[in-house]
Amino acid sequence: MRKLNWGFVDETVSEEFIRKIGKELGYEFPEDYIKCAAKYNGANVEPEVFDVEGRERVFGTLLTYDKSIGEYIVNVYNDYKSTLPKGLVPIVLDPAGNLVCFDYNNNYNSPIVVFWEHENAGEKEIIMEEEGLTVDEVEKVARENVFYVADTFTDFLNKLHD
């Protein structure tokens, strides 16, 4: 793995606590993510740039497991779940309000890492009402803002560059 410099780390949390939160959200987090999040809870990282379909994006903050902080993973998940496609769980918030997520849609035991762009994303229920779409159709529309980043969390970290 490439050398990463983590900064502004929140208080460390146990791997068990991260697993518990994952289960509460209905998912099992990958071990490489659990180990990193326990050690670098809520941190930012350098290098911080990664590429999504030829465009540079920025790693903002690894979501925290500290309930008293705004980027608490459960709060972010709940804030965005009405717009996120089914199976996406946010793990990183970028400076522009976009999310890096685990995508469990077709990969429940081994989620891939994706970038979710909030531009043009709307609440799924409102889209269904306004456009007369079915649940499956609105999920397809919601996935138009989802872009592949990496097969694993470790692969994602290895893609970070200056």
Protein Blocks (a to p, Z undefined) as FASTA:
>chain_A
ZZdddehiacdddfklmmmmmmmnopacdfklmmmmmmmgoiacddfbdceehiacddfb
dcdfbfkbmklmklmmmmmmmmpcghiacfbdcfkopacdddfklmmmlccdddddfehp
acfklmmmmnopafklmmmmmmmmpccfbfbfklmmmmgcZZ
